[in-house]
Amino acid sequence: MSYQVLARKYRPQKFVDVIGQDHVTRTLQNAITQQRIAHGYIFSGHRGIGKTTVARILAMALNCRSTDTPSPEPCGVCDSCQEIRAGSSVDVIEIDAATNRGIDEIRELRDAARYRPARDRYKIYILDEAHQITDAAFNALLKTLEEPPSHIVFMMATTQPEDIPQTIRSRCQHFSFHAVRFDEIVRQLRDVATQENISAEDDALAALAEAGDGSMRDALSIMDQAIACCAVFEGGSDAKLTSAQVRGLMGTISSEVLVQVMDCVQRSSSEDLLKLLDRLMTEGQSPSHFAKQLVRFLRNALVAKVAGGDSPLLQISSDERQKVASTAALFSEEDLTRFLNIILRTHDELGYRQEQRFHLELGMLKMVHASRLLPLEEFLSQAAASGTPAVTQSARASLSAVPKIPETRSASVSGGLRSASASPFGSPRGGSSPQSQQRVSPFEADRLRKVRTSEPEMSVVGSVDGSTTGYQVISTATALEEVPQPIPASIATQEISVETLRSSLISVLETESQDTAADLLARGEWKLDGSQINLGLPLSEKVIDLSISADARRLLTQEASRLCGRMMKLNLSGGGTSQNAPLQRVTNGNGDVSGGARQRAAEDPVVRRMQEKFGAEVRTVVDLRQKK
């Protein structure tokens, strides 16, 4: 007799033998007991978890001859049960829907379903991979499912129930199968090893169960291969499965290597990490396979950090739990979350990127750099607890680059500037008492900050007794904003003419070296309408946007508001008429503009800087005032 693989040899033959699907088997047994047998069933779920097996057991229970009615548990010895088990029953037809998926095959099935079973109680059709059936074929089967003969039962097994039309699903009872739990797979593998006279280590069985990934069939198939590859016979003794042999067969990376990887990350040793990756790649490890295993390891480490090393959420062996717990102790929850996010993104990129090794090394280096980052919560806590008003070197450099604030406005913002420049990492002034060194909750610090900033009349808060609170209250940090200058009463009350406003604004632009904008505004048509200044320019809208910058517009708005004593709005529009005669465009023989435009271009500071730095020369000058 030919050898039978373990997945077929130990296939369940009764409902009680099915592993991990109690919610399905219990419901089906109760339905048979109560004679509430449906005419259509859909079994969906992960691969290798018992969908087709349960369909066969249900078929045996419905046609079992041990009783006059369907039996909640098939006997397994009657002719009907044996024929169904062997796949030779006339009235139980198992169809591979992946190949028989067309409308012609379904029409033949529908025509044959009209005839009563040859010997058994029910004529049962088991459609495996039912999601492969075409929509037209499902439509041909729809009427039969809606009004089926009393002797017909359809059972559809699928891994993608969403691909089955809703009209079909609504006419069937849908059972969703769960992935088999890790401990249940290990228990079943241990029973199989005992029956096969195989001595297996617990870590080896755990490695097989982990490789099964929730599929009992996959775990048995890998175990069958491991027995053939790793069995060692000494003087007729039983075969022995070890963890090292199983992992070597499957090409998995040992947890010790993953612990070394995370140790390099913890030490911020990029060189050691790259050397370790190079050794793994030299041994033939796949970058995507390594990334997948590291994702599992980091997930388990994060679970161990959050829920503890003994949590049932960890579907790993006891030895793996210890190693995962030791790694989790090296990092915070935020670090592990950040690492898992990085390696998940790296694993996703490896699926479609070229040069997988380079992308894997880049992802690992990102983990090293991420381990050096200060968590936001810790930064906020230190910022709230620090009371040193000294300005750091980086803050001094930043403040030195800021333009000097006018004297009339410096007093109003000096308090906020001093408080904002305080170093977030300084120690409290009151000393280094244990109470003052205690970390402050970022949420409490944020609440106190909001309370302080909600009091506008207080800019600097006095210090309280350090023996009471352990902290010294410092000046609150406020944003450095533009504070408008007070408008003189003489200007606020007087009316200003359009010509005065026009000349003043043009003078401001010339003072700020906005010569192009000043020339354009001098040629425009000015109108003052309440709080709006309507300025029509003899140019197109596009040229206006290019010629008058946002800084020039902001400067005009501020100066106009100061002169008029109220908030003014500047409206620039094209198509206006020029109040002054346009300057004639005088060109030389080379077509260059000569005269005032060339002189202004030569005196422009940007042009001078370009000439000094790059040795540039002005060849052509275009006067934008001539553009219509």
C-alpha positions as CSV (number, residue, x, y, z in Angstrom):
1,M,0.0,0.0,0.0
2,S,1.3,3.4,-0.9
3,Y,2.2,5.9,1.8
4,Q,-0.5,8.4,2.9
5,V,0.6,11.8,4.0
6,L,-0.2,12.9,7.5
7,A,-2.7,15.6,6.4
8,R,-4.9,12.9,4.8
9,K,-4.1,10.1,7.3
10,Y,-5.2,12.1,10.3
11,R,-8.1,13.9,8.6
12,P,-11.1,14.2,11.0
13,Q,-13.9,11.7,10.3
14,K,-16.4,12.9,13.0
15,F,-17.5,16.3,14.3
16,V,-15.8,15.6,17.6
17,D,-12.4,15.3,15.8
18,V,-12.6,18.7,14.2
19,I,-10.1,21.1,15.9
20,G,-10.8,24.7,16.6
21,Q,-14.3,25.0,15.0
22,D,-16.6,24.2,17.9
23,H,-19.0,27.0,16.9
24,V,-19.6,25.3,13.6
25,T,-19.8,21.7,14.6
26,R,-22.1,22.4,17.5
27,T,-24.5,24.4,15.3
28,L,-24.6,21.7,12.7
29,Q,-25.2,18.9,15.2
30,N,-28.0,20.8,16.8
31,A,-29.6,21.5,13.4
32,I,-29.5,17.7,12.6
33,T,-31.0,16.8,16.0
34,Q,-33.8,19.4,15.5
35,Q,-34.3,18.3,11.9
36,R,-33.6,21.9,10.8
37,I,-31.5,21.0,7.8
38,A,-30.9,23.8,5.3
39,H,-30.7,23.3,1.5
40,G,-27.6,25.5,1.2
41,Y,-24.4,26.0,3.2
42,I,-21.4,28.3,2.7
43,F,-18.2,27.4,4.6
44,S,-15.6,30.2,4.5
45,G,-12.3,30.8,6.1
46,H,-8.5,30.4,6.1
47,R,-6.9,27.6,4.1
48,G,-6.4,24.2,5.7
49,I,-8.8,24.7,8.7
50,G,-11.4,22.1,7.9
51,K,-14.0,23.6,5.5
52,T,-14.2,20.7,3.0
53,T,-13.7,18.2,5.9
54,V,-16.7,19.5,7.8
55,A,-18.7,19.4,4.5
56,R,-17.8,15.7,4.1
57,I,-18.7,14.9,7.8
58,L,-22.0,16.7,7.4
59,A,-22.7,14.7,4.2
60,M,-21.9,11.5,6.2
61,A,-24.2,12.6,9.0
62,L,-27.1,13.3,6.7
63,N,-26.8,10.0,4.8
64,C,-25.6,7.8,7.7
65,R,-27.5,4.5,7.8
66,S,-26.9,3.7,11.4
67,T,-30.3,5.4,12.2
68,D,-33.5,5.9,10.3
69,T,-32.9,9.7,10.4
70,P,-29.8,11.9,10.0
71,S,-27.4,11.3,12.8
72,P,-25.7,14.1,14.7
73,E,-22.5,12.1,14.6
74,P,-21.8,9.7,11.7
75,C,-21.0,6.2,12.6
76,G,-18.2,5.9,10.0
77,V,-18.7,2.1,9.5
78,C,-21.9,1.9,7.4
79,D,-21.7,1.6,3.6
80,S,-22.7,5.2,3.0
81,C,-20.1,6.6,5.4
82,Q,-17.3,4.5,3.9
83,E,-18.3,5.4,0.4
84,I,-18.3,9.1,1.2
85,R,-14.9,8.8,3.0
86,A,-13.5,7.0,-0.1
87,G,-15.0,9.6,-2.5
88,S,-17.0,6.9,-4.4
89,S,-20.5,7.8,-3.3
90,V,-23.0,8.1,-6.1
91,D,-25.2,10.6,-4.2
92,V,-22.4,12.8,-2.8
93,I,-20.7,14.7,-5.6
94,E,-17.7,16.8,-4.9
95,I,-16.9,19.3,-7.6
96,D,-13.8,21.4,-8.1
97,A,-15.3,24.8,-8.9
98,A,-12.0,26.2,-10.0
99,T,-12.1,24.0,-13.2
100,N,-15.9,23.5,-13.5
101,R,-16.8,27.1,-13.2
102,G,-18.7,27.9,-16.4
103,I,-22.4,28.1,-17.1
104,D,-22.5,24.9,-19.1
105,E,-21.2,22.8,-16.1
106,I,-23.7,24.5,-13.7
107,R,-26.5,23.8,-16.1
108,E,-25.6,20.1,-16.2
109,L,-25.5,20.2,-12.4
110,R,-28.9,21.9,-12.2
111,D,-30.5,19.3,-14.6
112,A,-29.0,16.4,-12.6
113,A,-30.3,17.8,-9.4
114,R,-33.9,17.2,-10.4
115,Y,-33.5,13.5,-10.0
116,R,-33.8,11.8,-6.6
117,P,-30.7,10.2,-5.0
118,A,-30.0,6.6,-6.1
119,R,-29.7,5.2,-2.6
120,D,-29.1,7.7,0.2
121,R,-31.5,10.2,1.8
122,Y,-30.0,13.3,0.2
123,K,-28.2,14.2,-3.0
124,I,-25.4,16.4,-1.9
125,Y,-23.2,18.7,-4.0
126,I,-19.9,19.9,-2.4
127,L,-18.5,22.9,-4.4
128,D,-14.9,23.5,-3.4
129,E,-13.4,26.9,-4.2
130,A,-16.9,28.2,-5.0
131,H,-15.7,31.8,-5.4
132,Q,-14.2,30.7,-8.8
133,I,-17.6,30.2,-10.3
134,T,-18.6,32.9,-12.8
135,D,-21.4,35.3,-12.3
136,A,-23.4,33.8,-15.2
137,A,-23.0,30.3,-13.7
138,F,-24.2,31.6,-10.3
139,N,-27.2,33.2,-11.9
140,A,-28.1,29.8,-13.6
141,L,-27.9,28.2,-10.1
142,L,-30.0,30.9,-8.4
143,K,-33.4,29.5,-9.2
144,T,-32.5,26.0,-7.9
145,L,-31.1,27.5,-4.7
146,E,-34.3,29.6,-4.2
147,E,-36.7,26.7,-4.7
148,P,-34.7,23.5,-4.3
149,P,-36.0,20.0,-4.3
150,S,-36.4,18.5,-0.9
151,H,-33.6,15.9,-1.5
152,I,-30.9,18.4,-2.6
153,V,-28.3,20.0,-0.3
154,F,-25.6,22.4,-1.6
155,M,-22.3,22.9,0.3
156,M,-19.9,25.6,-0.9
157,A,-16.4,25.9,0.5
158,T,-14.5,29.1,-0.2
159,T,-11.6,31.3,1.1
160,Q,-13.1,34.4,-0.5
161,P,-16.8,34.6,0.5
162,E,-17.0,38.3,-0.7
163,D,-16.6,37.1,-4.3
164,I,-19.8,35.0,-4.1
165,P,-22.8,37.1,-5.2
166,Q,-25.0,38.5,-2.4
167,T,-28.1,36.8,-4.0
168,I,-26.4,33.4,-3.5
169,R,-25.2,34.2,0.1
170,S,-28.6,35.3,1.2
171,R,-30.1,32.0,0.2
172,C,-27.6,29.9,2.1
173,Q,-26.5,29.5,5.7
174,H,-23.0,31.1,6.1
175,F,-20.5,29.6,8.6
176,S,-17.2,31.5,9.1
177,F,-14.4,29.2,10.1
178,H,-11.7,30.5,12.5
179,A,-7.9,30.0,12.2
180,V,-6.8,27.2,14.5
181,R,-5.2,28.4,17.7
182,F,-1.5,27.9,18.3
183,D,-1.9,25.7,21.4
184,E,-4.5,23.5,19.6
185,I,-2.1,23.0,16.7
186,V,0.7,22.1,19.1
187,R,-1.5,19.6,20.9
188,Q,-2.6,17.9,17.7
189,L,1.0,17.7,16.5
190,R,2.0,16.1,19.7
191,D,-0.7,13.5,19.4
192,V,0.3,12.8,15.8
193,A,4.0,12.4,16.8
194,T,3.0,10.0,19.6
195,Q,1.0,7.8,17.2
196,E,3.8,7.9,14.6
197,N,6.4,7.0,17.3
198,I,8.2,10.3,16.8
199,S,10.1,12.0,19.6
200,A,9.7,15.7,19.2
201,E,10.9,18.6,21.3
202,D,8.4,21.2,22.4
203,D,10.3,23.9,20.6
204,A,10.2,21.9,17.4
205,L,6.5,21.4,17.7
206,A,6.1,25.2,18.4
207,A,8.2,26.0,15.3
208,L,5.9,23.7,13.2
209,A,2.8,25.3,14.6
210,E,4.2,28.8,14.0
211,A,5.0,27.9,10.4
212,G,1.4,26.6,10.0
213,D,0.1,30.1,10.6
214,G,-3.3,28.9,11.9
215,S,-3.7,26.1,9.3
216,M,-3.8,22.6,10.6
217,R,-3.2,21.1,7.2
218,D,-0.1,23.3,6.6
219,A,1.4,22.3,10.0
220,L,0.9,18.6,9.3
221,S,2.4,18.9,5.8
222,I,5.5,20.7,7.2
223,M,5.7,18.0,10.0
224,D,5.6,15.3,7.3
225,Q,8.5,16.9,5.5
226,A,10.4,17.5,8.8
227,I,10.1,13.8,9.7
228,A,11.4,12.7,6.3
229,C,14.3,15.3,6.5
230,C,15.3,15.4,10.1
231,A,14.7,11.9,11.4
232,V,17.7,10.2,12.9
233,F,17.7,6.5,13.7
234,E,20.2,5.1,16.1
235,G,20.0,1.4,16.7
236,G,16.4,1.2,15.8
237,S,15.4,4.0,18.1
238,D,12.5,6.3,17.3
239,A,13.0,9.3,15.1
240,K,13.6,12.6,16.9
241,L,12.7,16.1,15.8
242,T,14.7,19.0,17.2
243,S,14.1,22.7,17.0
244,A,17.3,23.4,15.1
245,Q,16.6,20.7,12.5
246,V,13.0,22.0,11.9
247,R,14.2,25.6,11.6
248,G,17.0,24.7,9.3
249,L,14.5,22.8,7.1
250,M,12.1,25.7,6.9
251,G,14.8,28.3,6.6
252,T,13.6,30.3,9.6
253,I,15.9,32.5,11.6
254,S,16.5,31.6,15.2
255,S,15.2,33.8,17.9
256,E,18.8,34.2,19.1
257,V,19.7,36.0,15.9
258,L,16.7,38.3,16.2
259,V,17.7,39.1,19.8
260,Q,21.1,40.0,18.5
261,V,19.6,42.3,15.9
262,M,17.5,44.2,18.5
263,D,20.6,44.3,20.8
264,C,22.5,46.2,18.0
265,V,19.6,48.5,17.7
266,Q,19.5,49.2,21.4
267,R,23.3,49.9,21.4
268,S,22.9,52.1,18.3
269,S,25.6,50.0,16.7
270,S,25.0,50.4,13.0
271,E,28.3,48.7,12.0
272,D,27.5,45.5,14.0
273,L,24.0,45.5,12.6
274,L,25.1,45.7,9.0
275,K,27.7,42.9,9.6
276,L,25.0,40.7,11.1
277,L,22.7,41.3,8.1
278,D,25.6,40.6,5.7
279,R,26.2,37.2,7.4
280,L,22.5,36.3,7.1
281,M,22.4,37.3,3.4
282,T,25.6,35.3,2.8
283,E,24.0,32.3,4.3
284,G,21.2,32.6,1.8
285,Q,18.5,34.3,3.8
286,S,15.9,36.2,1.9
287,P,15.4,39.9,2.8
288,S,11.7,39.6,2.7
289,H,11.7,36.4,4.8
290,F,13.9,38.1,7.4
291,A,11.7,41.1,7.5
292,K,8.6,39.0,8.0
293,Q,10.2,37.1,10.9
294,L,11.3,40.4,12.5
295,V,7.8,41.7,12.2
296,R,6.5,38.7,14.1
297,F,9.3,39.1,16.7
298,L,8.6,42.8,17.2
299,R,4.9,42.2,17.4
300,N,5.4,39.6,20.2
301,A,7.8,41.9,22.0
302,L,5.3,44.7,21.9
303,V,2.6,42.4,23.2
304,A,4.9,41.2,26.0
305,K,5.6,44.9,26.9
306,V,2.0,45.8,27.0
307,A,0.3,42.6,28.4
308,G,3.2,40.7,30.0
309,G,5.3,37.8,29.0
310,D,2.6,35.3,30.2
311,S,-0.2,36.8,28.1
312,P,-2.3,34.3,26.1
313,L,-1.9,36.7,23.2
314,L,1.6,35.4,22.7
315,Q,1.3,32.3,20.5
316,I,4.8,31.1,21.0
317,S,6.8,28.5,23.0
318,S,8.0,29.1,26.6
319,D,11.6,29.6,25.4
320,E,10.5,32.2,22.8
321,R,8.5,34.0,25.5
322,Q,11.7,34.5,27.6
323,K,13.6,35.9,24.7
324,V,10.8,38.2,23.6
325,A,10.4,39.4,27.2
326,S,14.2,40.1,27.4
327,T,14.0,42.2,24.3
328,A,10.9,44.0,25.4
329,A,12.7,45.1,28.6
330,L,15.3,47.0,26.5
331,F,12.8,49.4,24.9
332,S,9.8,51.4,25.8
333,E,6.4,50.8,24.4
334,E,6.8,53.9,22.1
335,D,10.1,52.6,20.8
336,L,8.7,49.1,20.0
337,T,5.7,50.7,18.3
338,R,8.0,52.9,16.2
339,F,10.2,49.9,15.3
340,L,7.3,47.8,14.3
341,N,5.9,50.6,12.1
342,I,9.3,51.0,10.3
343,I,9.8,47.3,9.7
344,L,6.2,46.8,8.5
345,R,6.8,49.6,5.9
346,T,10.1,48.0,4.9
347,H,8.5,44.6,4.5
348,D,5.8,46.1,2.3
349,E,8.4,47.9,0.1
350,L,10.4,44.7,-0.4
351,G,7.6,43.2,-2.3
352,Y,7.9,45.5,-5.3
353,R,11.3,47.2,-4.9
354,Q,14.5,46.2,-6.7
355,E,17.7,45.6,-4.7
356,Q,15.9,44.2,-1.7
357,R,19.0,44.0,0.4
358,F,19.7,47.7,0.2
359,H,16.1,48.6,1.2
360,L,16.3,46.1,4.1
361,E,19.6,47.7,5.3
362,L,18.0,51.1,5.0
363,G,15.0,50.0,7.1
364,M,17.3,48.6,9.8
365,L,19.4,51.8,9.9
366,K,16.1,53.7,10.4
367,M,15.4,51.6,13.4
368,V,18.9,52.5,14.8
369,H,18.3,56.2,14.3
370,A,14.7,56.0,15.7
371,S,16.1,54.5,18.9
372,R,18.0,57.7,19.5
373,L,14.9,59.9,19.3
374,L,13.5,61.4,22.5
375,P,9.8,60.4,22.9
376,L,7.4,63.4,22.7
377,E,6.0,62.7,26.1
378,E,9.4,62.8,27.7
379,F,10.3,66.0,25.9
380,L,7.1,67.6,27.1
381,S,7.7,66.4,30.6
382,Q,11.2,67.8,30.7
383,A,10.1,71.0,29.2
384,A,7.4,71.4,31.8
385,A,9.8,70.5,34.7
386,S,12.7,72.7,33.6
387,G,13.0,76.1,35.0
388,T,16.4,77.4,33.7
389,P,15.9,80.7,31.9
390,A,19.2,80.5,30.1
391,V,19.1,80.5,26.4
392,T,20.7,77.5,24.6
393,Q,23.3,77.9,21.9
394,S,20.8,77.0,19.2
395,A,18.3,79.4,20.5
396,R,20.9,82.2,20.6
397,A,21.8,81.4,17.0
398,S,18.1,81.5,16.0
399,L,17.5,84.8,17.8
400,S,20.6,86.4,16.2
401,A,19.2,85.7,12.8
402,V,15.9,87.5,13.5
403,P,15.7,91.1,12.4
404,K,15.9,93.6,15.1
405,I,12.5,94.7,16.5
406,P,11.8,98.4,16.6
407,E,12.2,100.0,20.0
408,T,8.5,101.0,20.1
409,R,7.5,97.4,19.9
410,S,10.3,95.6,21.8
411,A,8.8,96.3,25.2
412,S,5.5,94.6,24.4
413,V,7.1,91.3,23.4
414,S,10.2,91.2,25.5
415,G,8.5,89.1,28.2
416,G,7.3,86.5,25.8
417,L,10.8,86.4,24.2
418,R,12.5,85.7,27.4
419,S,10.1,82.9,28.4
420,A,10.2,81.3,25.0
421,S,13.9,81.1,25.0
422,A,14.2,79.0,28.1
423,S,16.0,75.7,27.6
424,P,13.6,72.7,27.8
425,F,16.4,70.5,29.2
426,G,17.6,72.8,32.0
427,S,17.4,71.8,35.6
428,P,15.1,73.7,38.0
429,R,16.5,76.7,39.8
430,G,15.5,75.4,43.1
431,G,18.1,72.7,43.2
432,S,18.2,69.0,42.3
433,S,16.0,67.6,45.0
434,P,14.4,64.2,44.3
435,Q,11.0,65.7,44.1
436,S,12.1,68.3,41.6
437,Q,13.7,65.7,39.4
438,Q,10.4,63.6,39.2
439,R,8.9,63.5,35.7
440,V,5.7,65.4,35.2
441,S,2.9,63.9,33.3
442,P,2.7,65.5,29.8
443,F,-1.1,65.8,30.1
444,E,-0.9,67.6,33.4
445,A,1.8,69.9,32.1
446,D,-0.4,70.6,29.0
447,R,-3.3,71.4,31.3
448,L,-1.2,73.8,33.4
449,R,0.1,75.5,30.3
450,K,-3.4,76.1,29.0
451,V,-4.4,77.5,32.4
452,R,-1.5,79.9,32.4
453,T,-1.9,81.0,28.8
454,S,-5.6,81.7,29.4
455,E,-4.7,84.6,31.8
456,P,-3.7,87.4,29.5
457,E,-2.9,89.9,32.2
458,M,0.0,87.7,33.5
459,S,3.2,87.5,31.5
460,V,5.7,86.6,34.2
461,V,4.6,84.6,37.2
462,G,6.4,84.8,40.5
463,S,8.1,81.8,42.1
464,V,6.4,79.9,44.9
465,D,7.9,78.1,47.8
466,G,10.0,75.2,46.4
467,S,9.4,73.2,49.6
468,T,5.7,73.0,48.9
469,T,5.7,72.0,45.2
470,G,9.3,71.1,44.4
471,Y,9.1,73.3,41.3
472,Q,9.6,76.9,40.4
473,V,7.0,78.5,38.2
474,I,8.6,80.4,35.4
475,S,7.5,82.8,32.8
476,T,5.0,81.3,30.3
477,A,6.1,80.9,26.7
478,T,4.1,83.0,24.4
479,A,4.3,83.2,20.6
480,L,6.3,86.0,19.1
481,E,3.7,87.8,17.0
482,E,3.6,91.1,15.2
483,V,2.0,93.6,17.6
484,P,0.5,96.5,15.7
485,Q,1.7,99.9,16.8
486,P,-0.9,102.3,18.3
487,I,-2.3,104.8,15.8
488,P,-1.7,108.4,16.7
489,A,-4.9,110.3,17.4
490,S,-4.1,113.0,14.9
491,I,-3.9,110.4,12.1
492,A,-6.9,108.4,13.3
493,T,-9.2,111.3,13.2
494,Q,-8.1,113.1,10.0
495,E,-9.2,112.3,6.5
496,I,-6.6,111.6,3.9
497,S,-6.7,112.3,0.2
498,V,-6.1,109.8,-2.5
499,E,-3.1,111.7,-3.8
500,T,-1.5,111.9,-0.4
501,L,-2.1,108.2,0.2
502,R,-0.7,107.4,-3.2
503,S,2.5,109.3,-2.7
504,S,3.0,107.9,0.8
505,L,2.6,104.3,-0.3
506,I,4.9,104.7,-3.2
507,S,7.5,106.4,-1.0
508,V,7.3,103.4,1.4
509,L,7.9,101.0,-1.5
510,E,10.9,102.9,-2.7
511,T,12.3,103.0,0.8
512,E,12.0,99.2,1.1
513,S,13.7,98.7,-2.4
514,Q,10.5,97.6,-4.0
515,D,11.2,99.8,-7.1
516,T,9.3,97.7,-9.6
517,A,6.1,97.7,-7.5
518,A,6.5,101.5,-6.9
519,D,6.8,102.2,-10.6
520,L,3.7,100.1,-11.4
521,L,1.6,101.8,-8.6
522,A,2.7,105.2,-9.9
523,R,1.1,104.4,-13.2
524,G,-2.1,103.0,-11.7
525,E,-5.6,104.5,-11.3
526,W,-6.3,105.0,-7.5
527,K,-9.7,105.0,-5.9
528,L,-10.5,105.2,-2.2
529,D,-13.8,103.5,-1.3
530,G,-14.3,103.4,2.5
531,S,-11.9,100.8,3.9
532,Q,-10.9,99.6,0.4
533,I,-8.2,100.9,-1.9
534,N,-9.1,100.0,-5.5
535,L,-6.0,100.2,-7.7
536,G,-6.3,99.6,-11.5
537,L,-3.1,98.9,-13.3
538,P,-2.6,98.9,-17.0
539,L,-1.3,95.4,-16.9
540,S,-2.7,91.8,-17.0
541,E,-3.5,90.0,-13.8
542,K,-0.6,87.5,-14.4
543,V,1.9,90.3,-14.8
544,I,0.6,92.0,-11.7
545,D,1.0,88.8,-9.6
546,L,4.6,88.4,-10.9
547,S,5.6,92.0,-10.4
548,I,4.1,92.9,-7.0
549,S,5.2,90.4,-4.4
550,A,3.3,89.3,-1.3
551,D,5.8,91.3,0.9
552,A,5.0,94.4,-1.1
553,R,1.3,93.9,-0.7
554,R,1.6,93.3,3.0
555,L,3.7,96.5,3.4
556,L,1.1,98.5,1.5
557,T,-1.7,97.2,3.6
558,Q,0.1,98.0,6.9
559,E,1.1,101.5,5.8
560,A,-2.3,102.3,4.4
561,S,-4.0,101.1,7.7
562,R,-1.7,103.3,9.7
563,L,-2.3,106.4,7.6
564,C,-6.0,106.0,7.4
565,G,-6.5,105.0,11.1
566,R,-8.4,101.9,10.3
567,M,-7.9,98.5,8.7
568,M,-7.6,99.0,4.9
569,K,-7.8,96.4,2.1
570,L,-5.9,96.7,-1.1
571,N,-7.5,95.5,-4.3
572,L,-5.3,95.2,-7.4
573,S,-6.9,94.7,-10.7
574,G,-5.7,94.7,-14.3
575,G,-7.0,96.5,-17.3
576,G,-6.9,100.0,-15.7
577,T,-5.9,103.2,-17.4
578,S,-2.5,104.8,-16.8
579,Q,-2.5,108.2,-15.1
580,N,0.9,109.0,-16.4
581,A,2.3,108.8,-19.9
582,P,4.1,105.5,-20.4
583,L,7.8,105.7,-20.6
584,Q,9.1,105.3,-24.1
585,R,11.1,102.2,-24.7
586,V,14.4,103.3,-26.1
587,T,16.6,100.5,-27.4
588,N,20.1,100.4,-28.8
589,G,21.2,98.5,-31.8
590,N,21.2,95.2,-30.0
591,G,17.5,95.6,-29.0
592,D,18.4,96.3,-25.4
593,V,16.4,98.8,-23.4
594,S,18.5,101.8,-22.5
595,G,18.0,104.7,-20.2
596,G,16.4,104.6,-16.8
597,A,15.4,100.9,-16.9
598,R,18.9,99.7,-17.6
599,Q,20.3,102.0,-15.0
600,R,17.8,100.8,-12.4
601,A,18.7,97.2,-13.3
602,A,22.4,97.9,-12.9
603,E,21.8,99.4,-9.5
604,D,19.6,96.6,-8.3
605,P,21.3,94.9,-5.3
606,V,20.3,91.4,-6.5
607,V,21.8,92.1,-9.9
608,R,25.0,93.4,-8.3
609,R,25.3,90.4,-6.1
610,M,24.9,88.0,-9.0
611,Q,27.6,90.0,-10.9
612,E,30.0,89.8,-8.0
613,K,29.4,86.1,-7.2
614,F,29.1,84.6,-10.7
615,G,30.6,87.3,-13.0
616,A,27.3,87.8,-14.8
617,E,26.6,90.6,-17.2
618,V,23.4,92.4,-18.1
619,R,22.6,91.9,-21.8
620,T,18.9,92.5,-22.1
621,V,16.5,94.6,-20.0
622,V,12.8,94.4,-20.4
623,D,10.7,97.2,-18.9
624,L,7.6,95.6,-17.5
625,R,5.8,99.0,-17.5
626,Q,5.6,98.6,-21.3
627,K,3.7,95.3,-21.0
628,K,0.0,95.7,-21.6
